[in-house]
Structure formats: C-alpha cells, structure tokens
C-alpha cells in the first residue's frame, strides 16, 4: 500500500525524527521539517499544559510562512507524540489542543486505544503507534492505528529486544500499511537498510540529541559524540519499562551500570528517588557511534541525505555489475 500523502509531502529523505522526551522542542521540530524530515515532539514536553498551544501555534505559523516562500520545496509535516498510558493525566487536554491545530500526525506510545485513534481521525490526522513485537503490532492495528513504528533492539529510550530484520519480517507478513523502523539508525546506510528490510521510513532519534537546537545540556550532547554502541546500558530500573541509557550518565549518578536492580514494570514507577530518568540518566540508542560532532539539525540531515544517496548509488553500481556478469 502506498504511503499516505502526509508521509510523502516535503520529505528530502525517508526519515521521521522521533519525539525525544525533554529534548524535542519547537526549534528542533521546525529545523527538522524545513530540512525535509518529519519533526516531532512529545506533548508532555510543553510544560505547563497551556504551553502546548503556544508551541503548536508557533510551529504551524512558521512552517506555513516557510511553505509560502518555498512552494517548490515545502517543509515536511510535523508530529506530536501522545503517551496513552493511564498515568498520563494530561491526555484528554492535549488531544483537545491537537484537535484545535489539526495536528497531521500523532505518534501514540505505551498502549493502544481505540477512542484516542477515533479522536485523531475525527480531525483528519493519522496515527502511528510504536510497538516492540508482532503481538502489540496486531493489537494496535485492530484498535485503529494507521501505521506502525517497529522499535527494535538498539533503539534509544524504551526499546525492544528483537532484531529489526525479524520484527519487520513478521509485521510485513500481514501488514502492508505505513511501517517505520527504529533501532540504531544513525547514518544514511542504515536508512536505506531499513527500507531494504521492508520499512517505508526510518525513525531517527539519538543523533538529533547532538544538535544545536536540541534541548539537552552540553554535557549530554558531548557524551553522545564521545560514546558508541558498547556504552549503552539496557535497564528497566529508571521508569519500570526497559530502555537504553548512556553508561557514563549512570556512573555519574553514583550507580553501578553492571549491577542495576530490576524495577516494577506494572507501576511505571521510578526505580530511584535520587536520580531521574532523562534528566540525570540520559537515554540514547546504539547508533550514536555515527555521531562525531554537535551540529545544526539541518547539517545532520544533509549528512544523512548524502550518505543515503551514496548508499543507493553504490548498490545500484553493484546491481548493474552483477547483471552484466550474469549476462556474460
């Protein structure tokens, strides 16, 4: 099935920037969209709750102005992430604000709810739901999600444990709708690999932490630059749900990354009252080895585009030479 028009409009590269808790903000979202990738942010980043309307007003206004000046290459659309877990007491308020601004794409997390999907569809939006396995994927579509984000091993934040190849294969056996892949995607080669595996778009998050626009402290950005895949620790201590975190931030908080206790996943509780996830314990995925500098978001996207196009060209040359050899 072809991608919905909203997921094709304005894209310079097949990428959706994932919503980063605390980090994603209007500056980053607008920069992402102008550079040709879908920018997104968690609704809960806008605090207090009345700030959400201010953010959406700024994003929609600035993107509309940009599109009016650049009709030949309009900006990509933006998305808002909604946590639909019962612990989010802002959900109904935030959905109402999104309805007012007719947010084109909503990314839902931590549960799939039919009523939420229906509300989003009522204002003309589409729903992308993130899942870590095939069972959750089927439930999300049954409850009315339009597309899926396969969160595979190596992704930042609340990541799954399945190989991206296995997860995409199982979903594609029954689902031909919009499918995104998340998991250690930090360069253009990986974006093309996601498409080759069966995804429509790549879902990129951690690389955007090390950008000028990101709302992260300089030490966090520098830690992304200096770290690699082996510096990522998978634990459920900090939120009750397993996620990937930077080893150095755990050590800096006085904890032993090799001896972290387990937390209670049913309560979405914090495993420690002394340190806070995302603020003190910094999340990141295994693809950060590709990040070498802190740069503007547009520069990061330009790099991803160059690498993606080079990968396509390289494989095209290989394919042509293979055909010539076979013909001979």
Secondary structure by P-SEA (a helix, b strand, c coil): cccccccccccccccccccccccccaaaaaaaaaaccbbbbbccccccccaaaaaaaaaaaaaaaaaaacccbbbbbbbbbbbccccccaaaaaaaaaaaacccbbbbcccccaaaaaaaaaabbbbbbbbccaaaaaaaaaacccbbbbcccccccccccccaaaaaaaaacccccbbbbbcccccaaaaaaaaaacccbbbbcccccccccccccaaaaaaaaaccccccccccccccbbbbbbaaaaaaacccccbbbbccccccccccccccccccbbbbccccccccccccaaaaaaaaaaaaaaaaaaaaaaaaaaaaaaac
